[in-house]
Each structure stands twice: as structure tokens, then as C-alpha cells.
Amino acid sequence: MKKLLLSLLLLVIVLVAVLLFKTSSFKSKQIVTAHGKRKELPIDESAVKHLSDAIRINTTSYDDTTIVNQAAFDSFFTFLKIEYAPVFENLEDTIINQRSLLLKWKGKNETVKPVILYAHLDVVPIEESTKAKWTHDAFSGEVAEGFIWGRGALDDKGSLISIFEALKHLQAKGFTPERTVYFAFGSDEEIGGSQGAAMIANYLRAQKVSFEFYMDEGGMISEGIVPNIKRPVALIGTAEKGYVTLEITANVKGGHSSHPPKESAADVLVSAIKKLHDNQEKRRTVETVNEFLDFVGPEMPAPLNMVFANRWLFLPLILNEYEKSDEGRALLRTTEVATVMNVGEKENVIPSLVSAKVNFRILSDETSNQVIERATKTINDTLIKITVGEIYEPSKNSSSSTYGFKLLQQTSASVFPDAIVTPFLMLGSTDSKHFQDITENTYRFFPVRMTNELLGTVHGINERIGVKDYMETISFYETMLSNLK
Ligand SMILES: [Zn+2]
């Protein structure tokens, strides 16, 4: 008995020693560990006016591409050319496929690879039923209550105009970057980017340009979004999930609803959707998520830092926490959800042909083929036909130890001294998918502060950017371009 107690005690001592050792060697990955204070930047009224003007030009993308407003894109380019004339004098500009713009800023050193900054010109439509709910009209660009209001303020004109403001400042200083920089502005990110980003990428591919790194929208300086971290967190998207939509169709004889068959087409369809829903994947952490935990873990207060340092023992505890939110669950598996259903037209007629679209977001360790195979096996019903729709494979993981990531990290530390920086897995899809083969390193990051409330306005009601926040975004791009080596 005594022996057993002794060995138990020994075990506990060893365990505690391992936990403590792991915790003490779990070092911060931040460049600046000092808890800095947010900087107070002066408000640049002309920059505010420019963003407000940009919002007023309605560059909405519609699924029906025949109703796209070419004149709006033309006015947008005219607006840029007038307001940022010195930029257009010194950079080479090319219009691609009528509605996208590419600028090239020649650097001093042409032996090093160029970099590319990307933003999109288009915005999502305003739902008719929500128009009245906007505090300030969606295309007013009104400046009120410390915000610039309107569709595109955050997604993605806030970023686009910030890039131009930064360029304007650098032109005024007579600055030339060390490395060549391309600025690409696509016209249809909100509907997949096939006419904008994809065409820009084709153009660059034809010129055999490859990039040191590519930067696009994505993560941001999140406030109160990462659990257990009080400080703001700069989320730099180093990977994004893939995408596939499956249309599942059931075709069973219909008829009068007074004498229904044992199983109608709708029953077959619903049962297939239910099977998919009930057979969700087991949770796991992929490379990008592990890196995220490595970056945020050391910034956690004790004893949470010990929990993150000893994931060999505590990982299930952490994942249980993440499973509590929809975003957290989506980080840990390929997700699926039925989004469109076409079932029946009349209440007393049994429909014979019914269908549903199920949208999958693919985790980085799977391919679309594996997802399709798994879904087919899970449904396992000869009455169901599966058609594959749009596909984007998950992106590869861009390293957090490259020149590009470090430059973003360094710039963030200087412009947002109160924020920690971490790599991050993007749940949504960006135009970066079109550039995967012309750069090894893709960073999805819109350097702007974002609360959960503001995040909810993106594609929603009352989209707006804080005037002070916008000043920081401009400063970020200016600092980053100045420090580009
Ligand atoms: Zn966007």
C-alpha cells in the first residue's frame, strides 16, 4: 500500500515537473512583448472625404452578371485618377477586363521578388427589406458619430482607399520602395472573382511574375473575439478553407397529396440532408490552428498559459471551449449546411423532383474529392443523385516565419502596439485563391480594429468604419510600404 502511494506521489511530482517545464519553455512569439498603448493619430479630413466619396459610387456585384453597372466602375476609376493624380503619374496602370485595375510601382532593386497588395472594388447588394434599417443610407458615405457609414466601408473600400492614401503620402515624400510593388483591385470578389482577380492573376502569370508575398483582406485587429485574451489580436489569415457545393436531387413519382406514397421525394431528400448533418466529422486541429494556439497560448493569463503549453494533456479541454461557438466548431472540421432548397409548389401536390444545395467548407487536411466521396457514402441512397457545383480546394498554409509575415508582424507591432499578432485559419473565402500558384506566401489581413458588433455589419446593416480606426489602417499600409526591403 505504502509502495503504491509512493509511486503515485512520484507520478504526480513528475507530472507537475513536466507541466511546469513545458510552461516555462512556452515562449511568446510576439516581436514586441511590451503592452503598448493605442496611438492617437491626427484625423486626416481629406482621407475621410475620399472614402466617403468612394462609398457613394455604387459598385454592387450581382449573381446575375448581366446587370453589372459598368458606368459605376468607370466613375470609380475616374475618381481615383483625379483624387490620386500623382499616384497615377508615377505608377504604371493597366485596366484588366474592363473593371479591374492593376498598378505597378517599380522598386529600386529589381533582383528581388515583387510583392502584391490586393483589395476588391465591388460590394454586396443591400437587401430591399433592410434598407430602412440603416441609420444612414447605405450609399450615403455619411460621416457621423465617429464613423464613415455605408456599404463597402469595411468590405473592402476601406482597405482600398487606405492603400491609395498611403501611396499618396509616399508619393508626396518622393519615396521609392526598395522592392517592386503591385497593387491589384478586382471587380467581382463578392461573386467569386472569376472576371476580376482571376483575370489579373492570368495577366501576371503570362508575364511570368511571381511574388514574395501577396496580401489581401481577411483577418483583422479583433477586439473581444479571441476567447480569454483581453488585448486586441491581429489575426493574419495564413490559410483559408476550401469550398464545394453539392446539389442533391431526389426524383420519386409525385401525385395527389390525398394518397401519398410511403416515401415521397421530399422525404428522401430530407433524410439525405439529415444523414449528412448527423455524420459530422470528428474534430481535429490542422497546422494553421496549431500555430494559432502556439501564438495565442503564451499570451494567456496563468493558469491558462499552462493549459495551452501542455496540449498533449489538455487539448480536449481547449477544444471543448472552442466547440461552444459556431466559428470555433468550423475551425475544427469540414462543415456542411443546406442553403438552397427547391421542394414543391402547391400544398396539395406531391412534388416528384426536389433538390437541395449543400455547401461544404473544407478543412485544410482534406480535398474536395474526399468530401464528395464521404458525402456520397453517407447518403448511400440510390434514389438520390448528386451533382457537384463550384469547387475551391483549401489553400496551403503560408508560413509564419517568412519575410512577409514578419514584416506584417513588425508593422502591426508599430501601428497597433496594444495588439498581439497570430496566424489564423480563415473560414470564408477571398480572392487570394486565384493567386495561389504565383506566390508561396499569402496573408489575408485587413489592418483595422474590429469588434464583434462591427464584424456583424459586414454584408449586413449599418456597415461602417471608425474614423480613428481608418487612420490606423492608412498608417499601417504607409509604414509597411516604407519598411519594405
Ligand atoms: Zn471582401
Residues whose N, C-alpha, C, O or C-beta is under 5 A from the ligand:
A	BS01	ZN	D155 D156 E217
